[in-house]
């Protein structure tokens, strides 16, 4: 009996049983992979999932880059708008002051509309104009408005005792005029009357406080009741009275 158990047939049977068990053991992990959803082993579904993940990341990155590009465009548009606005502002400042570039410097001047809580100097001349008291001080005309004093354009026909400093002389066919920051004077009986300038009279500057009128192709400037247009005279830009 012992010999039978140790015989060749018995050994062959045992070897076959061991071999079958080994095969069965090796096959078991494959079944386990199938249970976890990897029926294709290292191919198929695993690589499909990897590719899908990469596609999602690429799509998300493309969306983020599109968002960044849009923000860059918005920043550039804002910069362009700010630059255009600055240019327009600069142009408006230039336009508002270009006609007064040649105005005398270091001269006492207040443009119409200026208000002060202080009265004109003690040396100011008081003028009655149709019941309204006007204060004349160094070429500037003031009226009292409540507790303040307001600068006005010089009213025609008012007579003053003196000319302001920096008055320039302008000769015309109608006679000689004194000119000071938009105001014209004519001598009369030792004094000076505020005069209406004749059309065609030319001056070298306009004071701050004028208004631009007309078009860009045909600009004009208005100061009080007087309208000027820019013209060239002897190679220099001057301002000619067209209406007063």
C-alpha positions, 0 to 999 in steps of 0.5 A: 500500500505504501508503495502504491502511494509513492508510485509514479501514478500517485506522483503524477496525480499530485502533480496534476492537482498542484498544476490545476491549483496553480492555474486556478490561482493565476486566473483569479486576479484577472477575475478580480480586475474584471470586478473592478471594471478593468475588463481590458486589463492594462489596455482598453478602459484604463487608457480611455479614462486617461484620454478623457481626463486629458481632453477635459483638462485641455478643454478647461485650459482652453476656456481659462486662456479664452477668459484671460484673453478677454480680460487682456482685451478689456484692459487694452480697451480701457487703456485706449479709452483712457488715452483718448479721454486724456487726449480730448481733455488735453486738446480742450485745455489747449483750445481753451487757452490757445487764444490767450497765449500772447496775453501780457504776463504778470498783470492783474486780471480776473475773468468774467464770472470770478467771485470774491468775498473781498471788495475791490481795492480802496482805490477802485473807482465807483461808477453809477450805470443806470442805478447799478454801482460798478467798481472799476479797479485796474481794468477790471469791472465788479458789481456787488452780488449779495455779500460777494463781488462779481467780475463782469465784462466792461459795459459799453459807454462807461467812462473811467478815469485811467487806463490799466497797465499793459494796455496796448494801442490799436490803430484803425480807420475809426481812430485809436483804441486802447485794448486790455483783456477783451476791453476796448477804450477810447479817449474822451475829454481826458478820460476813457470810455468803454467802446464798441470795437469796429469790425475788422479791428485786430488784436494779438490775444484774447483773455481767459474767459472767452467761449469758442463758437463756430465749427472746427473748420471755421472757429470763432471766439466770443468774449462778452458781446464781441466775436472774434475770428482767428486770421493771419496777419504779417505771418502771425496769428491774430484775432479779428473782430467780426461782431460787437 
